[in-house]
Amino acid sequence: QVQLVESGGGLVQPGGSLRLSCAASGSIFSINAMGWYRQAPGKQRELVATIFISSGDITNYAESVEGRFTISRGNAKNTVYLQMNNLQPADTAVYYCRAEGRLGQNYWGQGSQVTVSS
């Protein structure tokens, strides 16, 4: 079992930055990949960024955030970050951390509200 606890959401002006954190506990060695999803009201949950832990920390990004967002792992390897720069109103959503287990399990954080508004 893996537990994910998120922090770092909030309100920011357009052009500003936020960093989301996702702390993993439990069977962290069973994690194959971690990522961040977001869901705006009335929209489907979409994948924002992925880091493939079992593949040398290779990262992928949605086209809408490429060049602005960075997913990374902390030195302790039990925390994943999403650095979000040049935030825009279209980035407003609830952001969810996700961990994929080696047996196909999906674990989710509780969600963090990110609001970009002037």
Backbone as a printed PyTorch tensor [residue, N CA C, xyz], in Angstrom:
tensor([[[  0.8290,  -1.1840,   0.0000],
         [  0.0000,   0.0000,   0.0000],
         [  0.8730,   1.2470,   0.0000]],

        [[  0.4130,   2.2670,  -0.6860],
         [  1.1080,   3.5370,  -0.7800],
         [  0.1280,   4.6380,  -0.4050]],

        [[  0.5860,   5.5570,   0.4290],
         [ -0.2020,   6.7190,   0.7970],
         [  0.4660,   7.9690,   0.2450]],

        [[ -0.3300,   8.8840,  -0.2980],
         [  0.1690,  10.1010,  -0.9050],
         [ -0.4880,  11.2980,  -0.2290]],

        [[  0.3260,  12.2320,   0.2230],
         [ -0.1550,  13.4450,   0.8660],
         [  0.3890,  14.6340,   0.1080]],

        [[ -0.5130,  15.4870,  -0.3740],
         [ -0.1430,  16.6370,  -1.1760],
         [ -0.1100,  17.9070,  -0.3360]],

        [[  0.6730,  18.8700,  -0.8010],
         [  0.6980,  20.1940,  -0.2090],
         [  1.1910,  21.1840,  -1.2560]],

        [[  0.9500,  22.4660,  -1.0130],
         [  1.5120,  23.5100,  -1.8470],
         [  0.5510,  24.2500,  -2.7500]],

        [[ -0.7160,  23.8800,  -2.7670],
         [ -1.6670,  24.5870,  -3.5950],
         [ -1.9790,  25.9620,  -3.0420]],

        [[ -2.7030,  26.7410,  -3.8330],
         [ -3.0820,  28.0640,  -3.3870],
         [ -3.5170,  28.9510,  -4.5210]],

        [[ -3.5990,  30.2350,  -4.2260],
         [ -4.0030,  31.2650,  -5.1790],
         [ -2.7800,  32.0290,  -5.6440]],

        [[ -2.6690,  32.2180,  -6.9520],
         [ -1.5310,  32.9260,  -7.5210],
         [ -2.0080,  33.7740,  -8.6900]],

        [[ -1.3270,  34.8870,  -8.9300],
         [ -1.6500,  35.7430, -10.0610],
         [ -1.0870,  35.1730, -11.3530]],

        [[ -1.6950,  35.5170, -12.4950],
         [ -1.1230,  35.0750, -13.7630],
         [  0.3480,  35.4590, -13.8800]],

        [[  1.1440,  34.5190, -14.3690],
         [  2.5770,  34.7130, -14.4530],
         [  3.3390,  34.2650, -13.2280]],

        [[  2.6370,  33.9540, -12.1640],
         [  3.2760,  33.5300, -10.9380],
         [  3.6380,  32.0610, -10.9450]],

        [[  4.1770,  31.6140,  -9.8190],
         [  4.6630,  30.2490,  -9.6900],
         [  4.1630,  29.6170,  -8.4060]],

        [[  4.0110,  28.3140,  -8.4430],
         [  3.7130,  27.5040,  -7.2760],
         [  4.4700,  26.1930,  -7.4000]],

        [[  4.7440,  25.5770,  -6.2650],
         [  5.3270,  24.2460,  -6.2680],
         [  4.4710,  23.3230,  -5.4250]],

        [[  3.9680,  22.2800,  -6.0550],
         [  3.2170,  21.2480,  -5.3680],
         [  4.1570,  20.1440,  -4.9060]],

        [[  3.8630,  19.5880,  -3.7410],
         [  4.6290,  18.4850,  -3.2050],
         [  3.7160,  17.2930,  -2.9770]],

        [[  4.2570,  16.1120,  -3.1570],
         [  3.5310,  14.8740,  -2.9170],
         [  4.4570,  13.9370,  -2.1640]],

        [[  4.1500,  13.7020,  -0.8960],
         [  4.9660,  12.8380,  -0.0520],
         [  4.3720,  11.4410,  -0.0340]],

        [[  5.1690,  10.4610,  -0.3960],
         [  4.7340,   9.0700,  -0.4460],
         [  5.2320,   8.3220,   0.7790]],

        [[  4.3890,   7.4510,   1.2860],
         [  4.7680,   6.5890,   2.3880],
         [  4.1640,   5.2080,   2.1620]],

        [[  4.6410,   4.2380,   2.9230],
         [  4.2030,   2.8720,   2.7460],
         [  5.1940,   2.0970,   1.9000]],

        [[  4.6820,   1.3170,   0.9700],
         [  5.5160,   0.4640,   0.1260],
         [  6.0470,   1.2530,  -1.0570]],

        [[  6.9010,   2.2340,  -0.7690],
         [  7.3450,   3.1430,  -1.8250],
         [  8.2240,   2.4370,  -2.8500]],

        [[  8.8420,   1.3400,  -2.4890],
         [  9.6720,   0.6200,  -3.4570],
         [  8.8470,  -0.0970,  -4.5040]],

        [[  7.5490,  -0.1720,  -4.3070],
         [  6.6630,  -0.7940,  -5.2830],
         [  6.1940,   0.1740,  -6.3590]],

        [[  6.5840,   1.4390,  -6.2770],
         [  6.1050,   2.4510,  -7.2090],
         [  6.8630,   2.3630,  -8.5270]],

        [[  6.1250,   2.2670,  -9.6060],
         [  6.6970,   2.2200, -10.9410],
         [  6.8250,   3.6070, -11.5650]],

        [[  5.8190,   4.4490, -11.3200],
         [  5.8130,   5.7890, -11.8720],
         [  4.9540,   6.6720, -10.9870]],

        [[  5.1970,   7.9690, -11.0570],
         [  4.3630,   8.9340, -10.3650],
         [  4.0430,  10.0620, -11.3180]],

        [[  2.9300,  10.7090, -11.0690],
         [  2.5300,  11.7860, -11.9420],
         [  1.5780,  12.7330, -11.2680]],

        [[  1.2790,  13.7830, -12.0000],
         [  0.3190,  14.7810, -11.5730],
         [ -0.7910,  14.8720, -12.6070]],

        [[ -2.0200,  14.8370, -12.1330],
         [ -3.2010,  15.0700, -12.9370],
         [ -3.8750,  16.3420, -12.4520]],

        [[ -4.7400,  16.8920, -13.2910],
         [ -5.5460,  18.0170, -12.8590],
         [ -6.9490,  17.8840, -13.4170]],

        [[ -7.8970,  18.4660, -12.7030],
         [ -9.2890,  18.4130, -13.1070],
         [ -9.9400,  19.7520, -12.8110]],

        [[-10.3940,  20.4060, -13.8630],
         [-11.1430,  21.6440, -13.7420],
         [-12.6350,  21.3200, -13.6640]],

        [[-13.4390,  22.2100, -13.0910],
         [-14.8720,  21.9470, -12.9860],
         [-15.5120,  21.6300, -14.3310]],

        [[-16.2690,  20.5420, -14.3840],
         [-16.9560,  20.1490, -15.5960],
         [-16.0920,  19.5000, -16.6500]],

        [[-14.8260,  19.2600, -16.3550],
         [-13.9150,  18.6740, -17.3280],
         [-13.3710,  17.3450, -16.8270]],

        [[-12.8640,  16.5600, -17.7690],
         [-12.2320,  15.2950, -17.4300],
         [-10.8900,  15.5350, -16.7530]],

        [[-10.5080,  14.6090, -15.9060],
         [ -9.1920,  14.6600, -15.3100],
         [ -8.1470,  14.4030, -16.3880]],

        [[ -7.1290,  15.2460, -16.4620],
         [ -6.1210,  15.1210, -17.4880],
         [ -4.7390,  14.9600, -16.8820]],

        [[ -3.9150,  14.2190, -17.5790],
         [ -2.5420,  13.9990, -17.1540],
         [ -1.7070,  15.2270, -17.4710]],

        [[ -0.9750,  15.7050, -16.4780],
         [ -0.1340,  16.8850, -16.6270],
         [  1.3250,  16.5110, -16.8180]],

        [[  1.8380,  15.6360, -15.9640],
         [  3.2500,  15.2820, -16.0000],
         [  3.4410,  13.9200, -15.3690]],

        [[  4.4340,  13.1860, -15.8530],
         [  4.7530,  11.8590, -15.3530],
         [  6.2580,  11.7340, -15.1860]],

        [[  6.6730,  11.0520, -14.1320],
         [  8.0670,  10.6810, -13.9660],
         [  8.1140,   9.1680, -13.8000]],

        [[  8.8970,   8.5100, -14.6430],
         [  8.9680,   7.0580, -14.6740],
         [ 10.1260,   6.6020, -13.7950]],

        [[  9.7980,   6.2440, -12.5610],
         [ 10.8050,   5.8990, -11.5740],
         [ 11.5640,   4.6410, -11.9750]],

        [[ 10.8810,   3.6790, -12.5650],
         [ 11.5100,   2.4320, -12.9720],
         [ 12.3100,   2.5590, -14.2580]],

        [[ 12.3110,   3.7260, -14.8660],
         [ 13.0040,   3.9450, -16.1300],
         [ 13.9580,   5.1220, -16.0440]],

        [[ 14.6350,   5.2590, -14.9240],
         [ 15.6480,   6.2910, -14.7860],
         [ 15.1130,   7.6980, -14.6560]],

        [[ 13.9120,   7.8590, -14.1290],
         [ 13.3040,   9.1740, -13.8830],
         [ 13.0780,   9.9580, -15.1690]],

        [[ 12.7670,   9.2560, -16.2370],
         [ 12.3520,   9.9190, -17.4710],
         [ 11.0330,  10.6420, -17.2200]],

        [[ 10.8800,  11.8160, -17.7990],
         [  9.6890,  12.6230, -17.5880],
         [  8.9600,  12.8820, -18.8940]],

        [[  7.6460,  13.0470, -18.7940],
         [  6.7930,  13.4420, -19.9040],
         [  5.8370,  14.5160, -19.4250]],

        [[  5.4400,  15.3830, -20.3530],
         [  4.5670,  16.4990, -20.0250],
         [  3.4700,  16.6390, -21.0560]],

        [[  2.3150,  17.1180, -20.5980],
         [  1.2770,  17.5150, -21.5280],
         [  1.7480,  18.7180, -22.3330]],

        [[  1.3030,  18.8090, -23.5780],
         [  1.7200,  19.9200, -24.4250],
         [  1.3720,  21.2700, -23.8110]],

        [[  0.2690,  21.3350, -23.0810],
         [ -0.1860,  22.5980, -22.5320],
         [  0.7210,  23.1460, -21.4380]],

        [[  1.5560,  22.2920, -20.8430],
         [  2.4310,  22.7320, -19.7590],
         [  3.9010,  22.5840, -20.1000]],

        [[  4.2220,  22.0320, -21.2490],
         [  5.6090,  21.8300, -21.6570],
         [  6.3680,  23.1530, -21.6130]],

        [[  7.5120,  23.1420, -20.9530],
         [  8.3270,  24.3340, -20.8310],
         [  7.9910,  25.2050, -19.6490]],

        [[  6.8520,  24.9920, -19.0220],
         [  6.4530,  25.7820, -17.8610],
         [  6.4690,  24.9750, -16.5650]],

        [[  6.1320,  23.6980, -16.6450],
         [  6.0530,  22.8350, -15.4690],
         [  7.2190,  21.8620, -15.4760]],

        [[  7.6740,  21.4990, -14.2850],
         [  8.7350,  20.5210, -14.1300],
         [  8.3710,  19.5470, -13.0220]],

        [[  8.3990,  18.2590, -13.3310],
         [  8.1850,  17.2360, -12.3230],
         [  9.5460,  16.6760, -11.9300]],

        [[  9.7390,  16.4530, -10.6400],
         [ 11.0200,  15.9670, -10.1590],
         [ 10.8270,  15.1950,  -8.8660]],

        [[ 11.8450,  14.4410,  -8.4910],
         [ 11.8610,  13.7130,  -7.2320],
         [ 12.8610,  14.3490,  -6.2870]],

        [[ 12.5170,  14.3500,  -5.0070],
         [ 13.4280,  14.8590,  -4.0060],
         [ 14.6060,  13.9350,  -3.8040]],

        [[ 15.6060,  14.4420,  -3.0740],
         [ 16.8040,  13.6410,  -2.8260],
         [ 16.5000,  12.3580,  -2.0680]],

        [[ 15.5120,  12.4040,  -1.1900],
         [ 15.1290,  11.2220,  -0.4280],
         [ 14.3180,  10.2290,  -1.2460]],

        [[ 13.8770,  10.6260,  -2.4260],
         [ 13.1570,   9.7790,  -3.3820],
         [ 11.7680,   9.3830,  -2.9240]],

        [[ 11.2850,   9.9580,  -1.8330],
         [  9.9310,   9.6650,  -1.3790],
         [  8.9870,  10.8520,  -1.5560]],

        [[  9.4520,  11.8840,  -2.2290],
         [  8.6510,  13.0620,  -2.4860],
         [  8.7770,  13.4550,  -3.9530]],

        [[  7.6570,  13.7760,  -4.5660],
         [  7.6220,  14.2450,  -5.9400],
         [  7.0910,  15.6660,  -5.9490]],

        [[  7.7080,  16.5060,  -6.7530],
         [  7.3310,  17.9030,  -6.8480],
         [  6.8150,  18.2310,  -8.2340]],

        [[  5.9610,  19.2260,  -8.2990],
         [  5.5570,  19.8100,  -9.5630],
         [  5.7880,  21.3100,  -9.4610]],

        [[  6.8700,  21.7750, -10.0800],
         [  7.1570,  23.1960, -10.1400],
         [  6.3730,  23.7910, -11.2970]],

        [[  5.5320,  24.7660, -11.0070],
         [  4.6580,  25.3640, -11.9990],
         [  5.0290,  26.8360, -12.1410]],

        [[  5.5330,  27.2000, -13.3080],
         [  5.9400,  28.5660, -13.5920],
         [  5.0320,  29.1760, -14.6540]],

        [[  5.0140,  30.5010, -14.6920],
         [  4.2020,  31.2380, -15.6550],
         [  2.7670,  30.7120, -15.6890]],

        [[  2.1730,  30.5990, -14.5220],
         [  0.8240,  30.0600, -14.4280],
         [ -0.1840,  30.9800, -15.0980]],

        [[ -1.1820,  30.3700, -15.7120],
         [ -2.2240,  31.0780, -16.4280],
         [ -3.5850,  30.6410, -15.9050]],

        [[ -4.6330,  31.4570, -16.1280],
         [ -5.9620,  31.0590, -15.6500],
         [ -6.3930,  29.6760, -16.1160]],

        [[ -5.9660,  29.2590, -17.3050],
         [ -6.3230,  27.9330, -17.7990],
         [ -5.7230,  26.8080, -16.9710]],

        [[ -4.7450,  27.1270, -16.1330],
         [ -4.1540,  26.1210, -15.2640],
         [ -4.9630,  25.8970, -13.9930]],

        [[ -5.9900,  26.6960, -13.7640],
         [ -6.8100,  26.5590, -12.5700],
         [ -7.4910,  25.2000, -12.5560]],

        [[ -7.2840,  24.4480, -11.4890],
         [ -7.8310,  23.1010, -11.3810],
         [ -7.4710,  22.5460, -10.0180]],

        [[ -8.0490,  21.4010,  -9.7110],
         [ -7.5820,  20.6020,  -8.5890],
         [ -6.5180,  19.6560,  -9.1240]],

        [[ -5.3590,  19.6720,  -8.5040],
         [ -4.2360,  18.8590,  -8.9370],
         [ -4.0980,  17.6490,  -8.0220]],

        [[ -3.9770,  16.4780,  -8.6420],
         [ -3.9000,  15.2190,  -7.9180],
         [ -2.5760,  14.5240,  -8.2000]],

        [[ -1.9210,  14.1100,  -7.1600],
         [ -0.7430,  13.2680,  -7.2890],
         [ -1.1810,  11.8220,  -7.4630]],

        [[ -0.4700,  11.0820,  -8.3060],
         [ -0.7870,   9.6820,  -8.5600],
         [  0.4780,   8.8540,  -8.5390]],

        [[  0.3910,   7.6800,  -7.9540],
         [  1.4660,   6.7010,  -7.9840],
         [  0.9500,   5.4250,  -8.6150]],

        [[  1.7490,   4.8420,  -9.4890],
         [  1.4150,   3.5890, -10.1450],
         [  2.2610,   2.4860,  -9.5530]],

        [[  1.6150,   1.4680,  -9.0050],
         [  2.3260,   0.3300,  -8.4750],
         [  2.7910,  -0.6040,  -9.5700]],

        [[  3.7540,  -1.4340,  -9.2200],
         [  4.3270,  -2.3510, -10.2040],
         [  3.3510,  -3.4300, -10.6490]],

        [[  2.2820,  -3.6430,  -9.8980],
         [  1.2420,  -4.5890, -10.2610],
         [  0.0250,  -3.9120, -10.8870]],

        [[  0.1480,  -2.6390, -11.2300],
         [ -0.9230,  -1.9260, -11.8920],
         [ -1.8370,  -1.1400, -10.9810]],

        [[ -1.5380,  -1.0940,  -9.6980],
         [ -2.3760,  -0.3350,  -8.7770],
         [ -2.2100,   1.1690,  -9.0010]],

        [[ -3.2490,   1.9110,  -8.7270],
         [ -3.2120,   3.3640,  -8.7610],
         [ -3.5280,   3.9120,  -7.3830]],

        [[ -2.6610,   4.7900,  -6.9040],
         [ -2.8510,   5.4560,  -5.6250],
         [ -2.9510,   6.9450,  -5.8760]],

        [[ -3.8370,   7.6140,  -5.1530],
         [ -4.1190,   9.0260,  -5.3920],
         [ -3.9470,   9.8560,  -4.1370]],

        [[ -3.4120,  11.0570,  -4.3230],
         [ -3.4160,  12.0430,  -3.2680],
         [ -4.7960,  12.6550,  -3.1110]],

        [[ -4.9360,  13.5170,  -2.1130],
         [ -6.2520,  14.0470,  -1.7790],
         [ -6.7040,  15.1830,  -2.6820]],

        [[ -5.8110,  15.7320,  -3.4810],
         [ -6.1270,  16.8500,  -4.3490],
         [ -5.7260,  18.1800,  -3.7420]],

        [[ -5.1970,  19.0670,  -4.5710],
         [ -4.7720,  20.3970,  -4.1480],
         [ -5.3450,  21.4260,  -5.1110]],

        [[ -6.0400,  22.4180,  -4.5790],
         [ -6.6210,  23.4620,  -5.4120],
         [ -5.5490,  24.4560,  -5.8280]],

        [[ -5.4460,  24.6840,  -7.1250],
         [ -4.5900,  25.7250,  -7.6770],
         [ -5.4920,  26.6920,  -8.4330]],

        [[ -5.4950,  27.9420,  -8.0060],
         [ -6.3170,  28.9670,  -8.6340],
         [ -5.4170,  30.0760,  -9.1420]],

        [[ -5.5310,  30.3760, -10.4250],
         [ -4.7350,  31.4230, -11.0610],
         [ -5.6960,  32.5330, -11.4590]],

        [[ -5.5770,  33.6620, -10.8090],
         [ -6.5110,  34.7570, -11.0290],
         [ -5.8690,  36.0680, -10.6230]],

        [[ -6.2370,  37.1280, -11.3380],
         [ -5.7850,  38.4590, -10.9890],
         [ -6.7600,  39.1640, -10.0630]]])
